[in-house]
Amino acid sequence: MHILFADAFHSDYADIVRERGHACTFEPGLSADDLPAAIGGHDVLVVRSTKVTARAIEAAGGLGLIIRAGAGTNTIDKRAAAARGIYVCNVPGRNAIAVAELAFGLVMSLDRRIPDNVADLRAGTWNKKRYSKAEGLYGRTVGVVGLGDIGLAFAERAAAFGLEVRAIARPHRPPSVMARAEHAGITFVDDLSTLAATCDILSFHVPLTDDTQAMIDAELLAHVRPGSWIINTSRGEIVDEDALLDALDARDLRAGLDVYREEPPSSTGTFDSALARHPRVYGTHHIGASTEQAQRAIAAEVVAMLDAYARGEVRNCVNIESQPVGNATLVVRHLDQVGVLSDVLNVLRRCNLNIEQMHNVVFAGRTAAVATIHTAGTTPDDLADQLNAVDRVLHVSVQVADGTA
């Protein structure tokens, strides 16, 4: 495969990809504007922070896979990729500990004013009187917004420091999540407003979606206790920055932020942010996932995903339909021989049925297989009979959406 790495990629794992026989292009300095001219001729694109626009996807030619070497995929136009049948996949969970560590580092910095201590000492100022005043963390209450891998890792670290951890109750959380939540001693409340009103610290660990866009707004901040702290290491777009700026002074809030709206497009440059400059804000440079441990773990998973894709397997795809599509499901048991499925598809074509999804499983011994096919269109009453008449088909069942067979 021809693979374009449009961001930095760990050198040890870059060597492994080359050893697999892939043709690799490493262009870590590419910007979103540069990408359309560079993407042609590649089968796979690997990015971290480089934005992948619809214009880049339109110029992609034979591109079949985009891997975001991280969890969030909001920098990729997933709709445009889906329209061209290009898989968009991510690497969830591998950077969770790194981000959680930074988030908790911001909490500790706010409590002990560590950045200000350092700045004064470097400036030749000794002010033990000022910096001896700190509340301490033990026994205080922290609300964790978002119990994905990062939120859970943060909650576990907060609990280890003796904070009381709270989160929002959600139905149908996986048992593995609830087990970790129970181990961390998390107490659940009904909603975000209640969480904001009952915690000393709010730490946000959510993806950027329509629901989370500007979720830290004036309405939410009105529920926050005066003197509380806001931690955001997820996405800058979840913050209404004007509302937070107002609340920092009006409600005596403080904030620890790793992400911002309108961040610079490259890893170095100038950044004019009223929020980052505010004296009640401790800010870092969107470095939550930037530890050697996290980058090695992410790179190792990217290599595994490339290996899987070369075998025809797609992992962690975020832009395919997760539920069955169509109004009928066909289960076709057939001999694993050349041409059988082609004959089945010809029957579906004659019946003017569109195949929405299809999956074929081969049994041990490679004698028989089962194809599950989801179709859209008007299903003929005799479709099962037509398909059962196909040579080397063992049995077909047809289930339509209204429950009739």
GUVOKE-898809 format. One line per field, with one value per residue (C-alpha): residue number from 1; chain; residue in three letters; x, y negated, z. Coordinates in nm, 3 decimals, decimal comma. Each point is the difference from the previous one (the first is absolute). Example, Ala and Ser with C-alpha at 12.3 -4.5 7.8 and 13.67 -1.06 7.14 Angstrom:
! residues 2
i = 1 | 2
ch = A | A
aa = Ala | Ser
east = 1,230 | 0,137
north = 0,450 | -0,344
up = 0,780 | -0,066
//
This chain:
! residues 405
i = 1 | 2 | 3 | 4 | 5 | 6 | 7 | 8 | 9 | 10 | 11 | 12 | 13 | 14 | 15 | 16 | 17 | 18 | 19 | 20 | 21 | 22 | 23 | 24 | 25 | 26 | 27 | 28 | 29 | 30 | 31 | 32 | 33 | 34 | 35 | 36 | 37 | 38 | 39 | 40 | 41 | 42 | 43 | 44 | 45 | 46 | 47 | 48 | 49 | 50 | 51 | 52 | 53 | 54 | 55 | 56 | 57 | 58 | 59 | 60 | 61 | 62 | 63 | 64 | 65 | 66 | 67 | 68 | 69 | 70 | 71 | 72 | 73 | 74 | 75 | 76 | 77 | 78 | 79 | 80 | 81 | 82 | 83 | 84 | 85 | 86 | 87 | 88 | 89 | 90 | 91 | 92 | 93 | 94 | 95 | 96 | 97 | 98 | 99 | 100 | 101 | 102 | 103 | 104 | 105 | 106 | 107 | 108 | 109 | 110 | 111 | 112 | 113 | 114 | 115 | 116 | 117 | 118 | 119 | 120 | 121 | 122 | 123 | 124 | 125 | 126 | 127 | 128 | 129 | 130 | 131 | 132 | 133 | 134 | 135 | 136 | 137 | 138 | 139 | 140 | 141 | 142 | 143 | 144 | 145 | 146 | 147 | 148 | 149 | 150 | 151 | 152 | 153 | 154 | 155 | 156 | 157 | 158 | 159 | 160 | 161 | 162 | 163 | 164 | 165 | 166 | 167 | 168 | 169 | 170 | 171 | 172 | 173 | 174 | 175 | 176 | 177 | 178 | 179 | 180 | 181 | 182 | 183 | 184 | 185 | 186 | 187 | 188 | 189 | 190 | 191 | 192 | 193 | 194 | 195 | 196 | 197 | 198 | 199 | 200 | 201 | 202 | 203 | 204 | 205 | 206 | 207 | 208 | 209 | 210 | 211 | 212 | 213 | 214 | 215 | 216 | 217 | 218 | 219 | 220 | 221 | 222 | 223 | 224 | 225 | 226 | 227 | 228 | 229 | 230 | 231 | 232 | 233 | 234 | 235 | 236 | 237 | 238 | 239 | 240 | 241 | 242 | 243 | 244 | 245 | 246 | 247 | 248 | 249 | 250 | 251 | 252 | 253 | 254 | 255 | 256 | 257 | 258 | 259 | 260 | 261 | 262 | 263 | 264 | 265 | 266 | 267 | 268 | 269 | 270 | 271 | 272 | 273 | 274 | 275 | 276 | 277 | 278 | 279 | 280 | 281 | 282 | 283 | 284 | 285 | 286 | 287 | 288 | 289 | 290 | 291 | 292 | 293 | 294 | 295 | 296 | 297 | 298 | 299 | 300 | 301 | 302 | 303 | 304 | 305 | 306 | 307 | 308 | 309 | 310 | 311 | 312 | 313 | 314 | 315 | 316 | 317 | 318 | 319 | 320 | 321 | 322 | 323 | 324 | 325 | 326 | 327 | 328 | 329 | 330 | 331 | 332 | 333 | 334 | 335 | 336 | 337 | 338 | 339 | 340 | 341 | 342 | 343 | 344 | 345 | 346 | 347 | 348 | 349 | 350 | 351 | 352 | 353 | 354 | 355 | 356 | 357 | 358 | 359 | 360 | 361 | 362 | 363 | 364 | 365 | 366 | 367 | 368 | 369 | 370 | 371 | 372 | 373 | 374 | 375 | 376 | 377 | 378 | 379 | 380 | 381 | 382 | 383 | 384 | 385 | 386 | 387 | 388 | 389 | 390 | 391 | 392 | 393 | 394 | 395 | 396 | 397 | 398 | 399 | 400 | 401 | 402 | 403 | 404 | 405
ch = A | A | A | A | A | A | A | A | A | A | A | A | A | A | A | A | A | A | A | A | A | A | A | A | A | A | A | A | A | A | A | A | A | A | A | A | A | A | A | A | A | A | A | A | A | A | A | A | A | A | A | A | A | A | A | A | A | A | A | A | A | A | A | A | A | A | A | A | A | A | A | A | A | A | A | A | A | A | A | A | A | A | A | A | A | A | A | A | A | A | A | A | A | A | A | A | A | A | A | A | A | A | A | A | A | A | A | A | A | A | A | A | A | A | A | A | A | A | A | A | A | A | A | A | A | A | A | A | A | A | A | A | A | A | A | A | A | A | A | A | A | A | A | A | A | A | A | A | A | A | A | A | A | A | A | A | A | A | A | A | A | A | A | A | A | A | A | A | A | A | A | A | A | A | A | A | A | A | A | A | A | A | A | A | A | A | A | A | A | A | A | A | A | A | A | A | A | A | A | A | A | A | A | A | A | A | A | A | A | A | A | A | A | A | A | A | A | A | A | A | A | A | A | A | A | A | A | A | A | A | A | A | A | A | A | A | A | A | A | A | A | A | A | A | A | A | A | A | A | A | A | A | A | A | A | A | A | A | A | A | A | A | A | A | A | A | A | A | A | A | A | A | A | A | A | A | A | A | A | A | A | A | A | A | A | A | A | A | A | A | A | A | A | A | A | A | A | A | A | A | A | A | A | A | A | A | A | A | A | A | A | A | A | A | A | A | A | A | A | A | A | A | A | A | A | A | A | A | A | A | A | A | A | A | A | A | A | A | A | A | A | A | A | A | A | A | A | A | A | A | A | A | A | A | A | A | A | A | A | A | A | A | A | A | A | A | A | A | A | A | A | A | A | A | A | A | A | A | A | A | A | A | A | A | A | A | A | A | A | A | A | A | A | A | A | A | A | A | A | A | A | A | A | A | A
aa = Met | His | Ile | Leu | Phe | Ala | Asp | Ala | Phe | His | Ser | Asp | Tyr | Ala | Asp | Ile | Val | Arg | Glu | Arg | Gly | His | Ala | Cys | Thr | Phe | Glu | Pro | Gly | Leu | Ser | Ala | Asp | Asp | Leu | Pro | Ala | Ala | Ile | Gly | Gly | His | Asp | Val | Leu | Val | Val | Arg | Ser | Thr | Lys | Val | Thr | Ala | Arg | Ala | Ile | Glu | Ala | Ala | Gly | Gly | Leu | Gly | Leu | Ile | Ile | Arg | Ala | Gly | Ala | Gly | Thr | Asn | Thr | Ile | Asp | Lys | Arg | Ala | Ala | Ala | Ala | Arg | Gly | Ile | Tyr | Val | Cys | Asn | Val | Pro | Gly | Arg | Asn | Ala | Ile | Ala | Val | Ala | Glu | Leu | Ala | Phe | Gly | Leu | Val | Met | Ser | Leu | Asp | Arg | Arg | Ile | Pro | Asp | Asn | Val | Ala | Asp | Leu | Arg | Ala | Gly | Thr | Trp | Asn | Lys | Lys | Arg | Tyr | Ser | Lys | Ala | Glu | Gly | Leu | Tyr | Gly | Arg | Thr | Val | Gly | Val | Val | Gly | Leu | Gly | Asp | Ile | Gly | Leu | Ala | Phe | Ala | Glu | Arg | Ala | Ala | Ala | Phe | Gly | Leu | Glu | Val | Arg | Ala | Ile | Ala | Arg | Pro | His | Arg | Pro | Pro | Ser | Val | Met | Ala | Arg | Ala | Glu | His | Ala | Gly | Ile | Thr | Phe | Val | Asp | Asp | Leu | Ser | Thr | Leu | Ala | Ala | Thr | Cys | Asp | Ile | Leu | Ser | Phe | His | Val | Pro | Leu | Thr | Asp | Asp | Thr | Gln | Ala | Met | Ile | Asp | Ala | Glu | Leu | Leu | Ala | His | Val | Arg | Pro | Gly | Ser | Trp | Ile | Ile | Asn | Thr | Ser | Arg | Gly | Glu | Ile | Val | Asp | Glu | Asp | Ala | Leu | Leu | Asp | Ala | Leu | Asp | Ala | Arg | Asp | Leu | Arg | Ala | Gly | Leu | Asp | Val | Tyr | Arg | Glu | Glu | Pro | Pro | Ser | Ser | Thr | Gly | Thr | Phe | Asp | Ser | Ala | Leu | Ala | Arg | His | Pro | Arg | Val | Tyr | Gly | Thr | His | His | Ile | Gly | Ala | Ser | Thr | Glu | Gln | Ala | Gln | Arg | Ala | Ile | Ala | Ala | Glu | Val | Val | Ala | Met | Leu | Asp | Ala | Tyr | Ala | Arg | Gly | Glu | Val | Arg | Asn | Cys | Val | Asn | Ile | Glu | Ser | Gln | Pro | Val | Gly | Asn | Ala | Thr | Leu | Val | Val | Arg | His | Leu | Asp | Gln | Val | Gly | Val | Leu | Ser | Asp | Val | Leu | Asn | Val | Leu | Arg | Arg | Cys | Asn | Leu | Asn | Ile | Glu | Gln | Met | His | Asn | Val | Val | Phe | Ala | Gly | Arg | Thr | Ala | Ala | Val | Ala | Thr | Ile | His | Thr | Ala | Gly | Thr | Thr | Pro | Asp | Asp | Leu | Ala | Asp | Gln | Leu | Asn | Ala | Val | Asp | Arg | Val | Leu | His | Val | Ser | Val | Gln | Val | Ala | Asp | Gly | Thr | Ala
east = 0,000 | 0,099 | -0,036 | 0,021 | 0,090 | -0,106 | 0,112 | 0,292 | 0,010 | 0,222 | 0,322 | 0,020 | -0,345 | 0,064 | 0,281 | -0,241 | -0,247 | 0,280 | 0,109 | -0,353 | 0,074 | -0,218 | 0,104 | -0,001 | -0,001 | 0,077 | -0,110 | -0,050 | -0,006 | -0,309 | -0,283 | -0,366 | 0,062 | 0,298 | -0,171 | -0,210 | 0,312 | 0,184 | -0,269 | -0,029 | 0,143 | -0,031 | -0,215 | 0,012 | 0,033 | 0,120 | -0,050 | 0,013 | -0,095 | 0,003 | -0,353 | -0,139 | -0,249 | -0,253 | 0,236 | 0,277 | -0,235 | -0,120 | 0,363 | 0,078 | -0,045 | 0,039 | 0,014 | -0,190 | 0,091 | 0,068 | 0,145 | -0,014 | 0,294 | -0,202 | -0,358 | -0,180 | -0,098 | -0,155 | 0,289 | -0,102 | -0,297 | -0,158 | -0,309 | 0,210 | 0,203 | -0,314 | -0,142 | 0,307 | 0,012 | 0,315 | 0,035 | 0,081 | 0,146 | 0,141 | 0,223 | -0,208 | 0,134 | 0,373 | 0,059 | -0,244 | 0,258 | 0,206 | -0,299 | -0,123 | 0,345 | 0,006 | -0,353 | 0,090 | 0,323 | -0,211 | -0,209 | 0,313 | 0,139 | -0,316 | 0,005 | 0,365 | 0,043 | 0,305 | 0,040 | -0,004 | 0,249 | 0,238 | -0,046 | 0,074 | 0,308 | 0,136 | -0,059 | 0,196 | -0,307 | -0,041 | -0,360 | -0,056 | -0,272 | -0,215 | 0,052 | -0,042 | -0,376 | -0,166 | -0,318 | 0,136 | -0,175 | -0,082 | -0,372 | -0,107 | -0,253 | 0,078 | -0,259 | 0,114 | -0,192 | 0,042 | 0,087 | 0,191 | 0,351 | 0,145 | -0,274 | 0,030 | 0,380 | -0,036 | -0,262 | 0,226 | 0,285 | -0,226 | -0,129 | 0,356 | 0,065 | -0,301 | -0,243 | -0,368 | -0,083 | -0,340 | -0,136 | -0,329 | -0,215 | -0,054 | -0,205 | 0,158 | 0,363 | 0,208 | 0,068 | 0,374 | -0,056 | -0,224 | 0,254 | 0,275 | -0,238 | -0,089 | 0,367 | 0,070 | -0,291 | -0,188 | -0,332 | -0,255 | -0,231 | -0,289 | 0,131 | 0,277 | -0,162 | -0,009 | 0,360 | 0,110 | -0,183 | 0,142 | 0,370 | 0,310 | 0,164 | -0,150 | 0,221 | -0,122 | 0,088 | -0,250 | 0,026 | -0,104 | -0,356 | -0,308 | -0,102 | 0,335 | 0,065 | 0,026 | -0,136 | 0,202 | -0,223 | -0,151 | -0,292 | 0,225 | 0,243 | -0,289 | -0,041 | 0,368 | 0,095 | 0,193 | 0,370 | -0,023 | 0,252 | -0,066 | 0,235 | -0,019 | 0,236 | -0,248 | -0,083 | 0,009 | -0,331 | -0,191 | 0,064 | -0,185 | 0,315 | -0,177 | -0,228 | 0,296 | 0,193 | -0,293 | -0,041 | 0,368 | -0,037 | -0,371 | -0,009 | 0,363 | 0,066 | 0,335 | 0,076 | 0,258 | -0,012 | 0,196 | -0,222 | -0,151 | -0,214 | 0,197 | 0,329 | 0,297 | 0,001 | 0,362 | 0,194 | 0,181 | -0,105 | -0,174 | -0,324 | -0,208 | -0,259 | -0,165 | -0,092 | 0,355 | 0,133 | -0,247 | 0,174 | -0,255 | 0,083 | 0,286 | 0,040 | 0,203 | 0,059 | -0,240 | 0,254 | -0,231 | 0,090 | 0,361 | 0,194 | 0,248 | -0,210 | -0,317 | 0,164 | 0,158 | -0,331 | -0,186 | 0,264 | -0,009 | -0,377 | 0,027 | 0,240 | -0,247 | -0,282 | 0,208 | 0,076 | -0,370 | -0,099 | 0,251 | -0,190 | -0,335 | -0,098 | -0,098 | 0,034 | -0,157 | -0,191 | -0,210 | -0,181 | -0,187 | -0,357 | 0,010 | -0,352 | -0,143 | -0,120 | -0,284 | -0,345 | 0,083 | 0,268 | 0,103 | 0,196 | 0,150 | 0,166 | 0,202 | 0,291 | 0,330 | 0,055 | 0,072 | -0,305 | -0,261 | -0,031 | 0,016 | -0,311 | -0,172 | 0,077 | -0,137 | -0,333 | -0,003 | 0,080 | -0,291 | -0,226 | 0,126 | 0,127 | 0,293 | 0,260 | 0,059 | 0,229 | 0,150 | 0,218 | 0,121 | 0,138 | 0,181 | -0,027 | 0,283 | 0,098 | -0,091 | -0,293 | -0,287 | -0,053 | -0,278 | -0,063 | -0,213 | -0,141 | -0,206 | -0,203 | -0,214 | -0,297 | -0,326 | 0,066 | -0,184 | -0,207 | 0,183 | 0,355 | 0,098 | -0,125 | 0,198 | 0,318 | -0,046 | -0,018 | 0,351 | 0,252 | 0,221 | -0,213 | -0,080 | -0,276 | -0,126 | -0,216 | -0,148 | -0,115 | -0,166 | -0,033 | -0,367 | 0,090 | -0,132 | 0,219
north = 0,000 | -0,363 | -0,181 | -0,374 | -0,107 | -0,364 | -0,049 | 0,115 | 0,378 | 0,188 | 0,096 | 0,353 | 0,084 | -0,179 | 0,252 | 0,286 | -0,129 | -0,015 | 0,352 | 0,118 | -0,100 | -0,312 | -0,312 | -0,278 | -0,376 | -0,202 | -0,364 | -0,114 | -0,367 | 0,026 | -0,240 | 0,039 | -0,222 | 0,210 | 0,335 | -0,001 | -0,029 | 0,273 | 0,263 | 0,137 | 0,345 | 0,119 | 0,283 | -0,104 | -0,334 | -0,021 | -0,328 | -0,137 | -0,368 | -0,080 | -0,080 | 0,216 | -0,210 | 0,094 | -0,156 | 0,239 | 0,298 | -0,100 | -0,006 | 0,336 | 0,226 | 0,359 | -0,078 | 0,261 | -0,064 | -0,299 | 0,078 | -0,264 | 0,088 | -0,094 | 0,011 | -0,309 | -0,017 | -0,348 | -0,125 | 0,239 | -0,059 | 0,338 | -0,076 | -0,071 | 0,316 | 0,210 | -0,136 | 0,136 | 0,332 | -0,089 | 0,148 | -0,242 | 0,180 | -0,113 | 0,134 | -0,027 | 0,046 | 0,011 | -0,358 | 0,013 | 0,015 | -0,284 | -0,234 | 0,097 | -0,071 | -0,347 | -0,075 | 0,095 | -0,196 | -0,308 | 0,070 | 0,019 | -0,313 | -0,194 | 0,112 | -0,086 | -0,272 | 0,181 | -0,205 | -0,328 | 0,139 | 0,088 | -0,334 | -0,203 | 0,201 | -0,037 | -0,373 | -0,010 | -0,043 | 0,194 | -0,003 | 0,289 | -0,200 | -0,012 | 0,358 | 0,163 | -0,053 | 0,305 | 0,192 | 0,347 | 0,268 | 0,274 | 0,027 | -0,247 | 0,090 | 0,037 | 0,050 | 0,201 | -0,080 | 0,293 | 0,352 | 0,126 | 0,138 | -0,343 | -0,100 | 0,330 | -0,028 | -0,352 | 0,116 | 0,280 | -0,243 | -0,248 | 0,275 | 0,105 | -0,357 | 0,020 | -0,211 | 0,089 | 0,076 | -0,058 | 0,049 | -0,011 | 0,312 | 0,147 | 0,306 | 0,303 | -0,064 | 0,315 | 0,219 | -0,062 | -0,376 | 0,045 | 0,232 | -0,263 | -0,271 | 0,206 | 0,068 | -0,376 | -0,063 | -0,221 | -0,140 | -0,068 | -0,301 | -0,063 | -0,271 | -0,244 | -0,291 | 0,204 | 0,108 | -0,362 | -0,116 | 0,269 | 0,014 | -0,207 | 0,106 | 0,091 | 0,195 | 0,052 | 0,312 | 0,005 | 0,024 | -0,294 | 0,061 | -0,211 | 0,067 | -0,102 | -0,306 | -0,298 | 0,209 | -0,213 | -0,303 | -0,279 | 0,219 | 0,276 | -0,243 | -0,160 | 0,334 | 0,027 | -0,082 | -0,327 | 0,079 | 0,325 | 0,122 | 0,101 | 0,252 | 0,062 | 0,236 | 0,125 | -0,253 | -0,380 | -0,018 | 0,131 | -0,337 | -0,324 | -0,203 | -0,333 | 0,154 | 0,155 | -0,327 | -0,179 | 0,270 | 0,007 | -0,344 | -0,018 | 0,336 | 0,017 | 0,310 | 0,138 | 0,226 | 0,248 | 0,029 | 0,203 | -0,078 | -0,313 | -0,114 | -0,118 | 0,162 | -0,068 | 0,240 | 0,106 | 0,112 | -0,334 | -0,360 | -0,288 | 0,034 | -0,298 | 0,131 | -0,214 | 0,318 | 0,139 | -0,336 | -0,033 | 0,008 | 0,248 | 0,251 | 0,249 | 0,107 | 0,259 | 0,043 | 0,284 | 0,255 | 0,238 | 0,305 | -0,103 | 0,241 | 0,255 | 0,278 | -0,115 | -0,055 | 0,345 | 0,159 | -0,190 | 0,079 | 0,369 | 0,005 | -0,184 | 0,271 | 0,268 | -0,180 | -0,021 | 0,372 | 0,073 | -0,221 | 0,179 | 0,323 | -0,161 | -0,079 | -0,351 | -0,090 | -0,283 | -0,148 | -0,304 | -0,079 | 0,316 | 0,083 | 0,177 | 0,145 | 0,223 | -0,205 | 0,100 | 0,152 | 0,369 | 0,238 | 0,306 | 0,286 | 0,210 | 0,332 | 0,110 | 0,210 | -0,186 | 0,023 | -0,241 | -0,174 | 0,086 | -0,351 | -0,145 | 0,203 | -0,116 | -0,364 | 0,045 | 0,107 | -0,309 | -0,217 | 0,145 | -0,074 | -0,363 | 0,039 | -0,216 | 0,159 | -0,233 | 0,222 | 0,345 | 0,233 | 0,347 | 0,253 | 0,319 | 0,304 | 0,228 | 0,233 | -0,260 | 0,205 | -0,231 | -0,367 | -0,235 | -0,339 | -0,253 | -0,257 | -0,308 | -0,127 | -0,302 | 0,005 | 0,190 | 0,360 | 0,252 | 0,256 | 0,281 | -0,136 | 0,285 | 0,252 | -0,171 | 0,003 | 0,357 | 0,105 | -0,134 | 0,277 | 0,075 | -0,210 | 0,212 | -0,208 | -0,360 | -0,179 | -0,345 | -0,232 | -0,328 | -0,302 | 0,058 | 0,338 | 0,221 | 0,266
up = 0,000 | -0,049 | 0,334 | 0,063 | 0,353 | 0,019 | 0,361 | 0,212 | 0,053 | 0,241 | -0,184 | 0,145 | -0,135 | -0,329 | -0,054 | 0,073 | -0,261 | -0,258 | 0,092 | -0,083 | -0,360 | -0,014 | -0,190 | 0,259 | -0,047 | 0,312 | -0,024 | 0,363 | -0,100 | -0,222 | 0,077 | -0,090 | -0,304 | -0,111 | 0,033 | -0,323 | -0,213 | 0,192 | 0,053 | -0,353 | -0,068 | 0,362 | 0,131 | 0,366 | 0,180 | 0,362 | 0,187 | 0,353 | -0,001 | -0,373 | -0,114 | -0,281 | -0,193 | -0,265 | -0,257 | 0,103 | -0,015 | -0,347 | -0,115 | 0,161 | -0,304 | 0,120 | 0,371 | 0,200 | 0,363 | 0,227 | 0,343 | 0,270 | 0,228 | 0,308 | 0,121 | -0,131 | -0,368 | -0,010 | -0,218 | -0,280 | -0,231 | 0,068 | -0,207 | -0,310 | 0,061 | 0,043 | -0,327 | -0,181 | 0,188 | 0,193 | 0,347 | 0,283 | 0,301 | 0,332 | 0,276 | 0,317 | 0,350 | -0,074 | 0,121 | 0,291 | 0,276 | -0,151 | -0,023 | 0,347 | 0,143 | -0,151 | 0,116 | 0,354 | -0,030 | -0,077 | 0,312 | 0,216 | -0,163 | 0,078 | 0,361 | 0,068 | -0,265 | -0,134 | -0,322 | 0,194 | 0,250 | -0,282 | -0,179 | 0,314 | 0,089 | -0,352 | 0,029 | 0,327 | 0,224 | 0,327 | 0,126 | 0,237 | 0,176 | -0,314 | -0,114 | 0,339 | -0,034 | -0,156 | 0,070 | -0,076 | -0,203 | 0,250 | 0,067 | -0,267 | -0,269 | -0,370 | -0,273 | -0,302 | -0,318 | -0,237 | 0,118 | -0,299 | 0,035 | 0,084 | 0,243 | 0,185 | 0,017 | 0,141 | 0,252 | 0,120 | 0,059 | 0,176 | 0,229 | 0,081 | 0,125 | 0,227 | -0,199 | -0,006 | -0,363 | -0,157 | -0,351 | -0,189 | 0,001 | -0,349 | -0,097 | -0,167 | 0,091 | -0,063 | 0,304 | -0,037 | 0,037 | 0,301 | 0,163 | -0,033 | 0,120 | 0,306 | 0,075 | -0,016 | 0,236 | -0,248 | 0,120 | -0,274 | -0,029 | -0,236 | -0,232 | -0,084 | 0,185 | 0,321 | -0,051 | -0,050 | 0,311 | 0,227 | -0,093 | 0,073 | -0,327 | -0,340 | -0,241 | -0,358 | -0,202 | -0,287 | -0,380 | -0,214 | -0,123 | -0,064 | 0,360 | 0,153 | -0,219 | 0,242 | 0,287 | 0,243 | -0,052 | 0,209 | 0,106 | 0,133 | 0,162 | 0,187 | 0,184 | 0,089 | 0,357 | 0,043 | 0,032 | -0,196 | -0,255 | -0,361 | -0,166 | -0,375 | -0,179 | -0,262 | -0,274 | 0,002 | -0,182 | 0,301 | 0,170 | -0,065 | 0,061 | 0,048 | 0,264 | 0,181 | -0,008 | 0,161 | 0,265 | 0,097 | 0,156 | 0,079 | 0,181 | 0,119 | -0,213 | -0,110 | -0,294 | -0,123 | -0,378 | -0,253 | -0,300 | -0,155 | -0,287 | -0,306 | 0,096 | -0,232 | -0,298 | 0,061 | 0,306 | 0,034 | -0,056 | 0,170 | 0,194 | 0,107 | 0,244 | 0,266 | 0,184 | 0,002 | 0,121 | 0,287 | 0,341 | 0,135 | -0,276 | -0,006 | -0,360 | -0,186 | -0,373 | -0,095 | 0,121 | 0,185 | -0,209 | -0,059 | 0,217 | -0,130 | 0,154 | -0,173 | -0,336 | 0,001 | 0,094 | -0,272 | -0,263 | 0,091 | -0,047 | -0,334 | -0,121 | 0,113 | -0,183 | -0,319 | 0,025 | 0,044 | -0,292 | -0,224 | 0,090 | -0,081 | 0,361 | 0,111 | 0,370 | 0,200 | -0,293 | 0,096 | -0,327 | -0,090 | 0,098 | 0,335 | -0,033 | -0,274 | -0,297 | -0,232 | 0,036 | -0,039 | 0,130 | -0,198 | 0,157 | -0,279 | 0,089 | -0,301 | -0,117 | 0,007 | -0,373 | -0,282 | -0,146 | 0,264 | 0,142 | -0,350 | -0,089 | 0,320 | -0,081 | -0,351 | 0,149 | 0,222 | -0,302 | -0,198 | 0,298 | 0,007 | 0,356 | 0,111 | 0,226 | 0,293 | 0,209 | -0,046 | 0,206 | -0,090 | 0,253 | -0,103 | 0,229 | 0,108 | -0,282 | -0,263 | -0,127 | 0,094 | 0,073 | 0,110 | -0,159 | 0,187 | -0,241 | 0,085 | -0,296 | -0,079 | -0,234 | -0,038 | 0,099 | -0,222 | 0,186 | -0,177 | 0,052 | 0,232 | -0,259 | -0,277 | 0,206 | 0,125 | -0,365 | -0,067 | -0,060 | 0,305 | 0,236 | 0,306 | 0,158 | 0,003 | 0,255 | -0,065 | 0,278 | -0,097 | 0,228 | 0,084 | 0,144 | -0,282 | -0,152
//
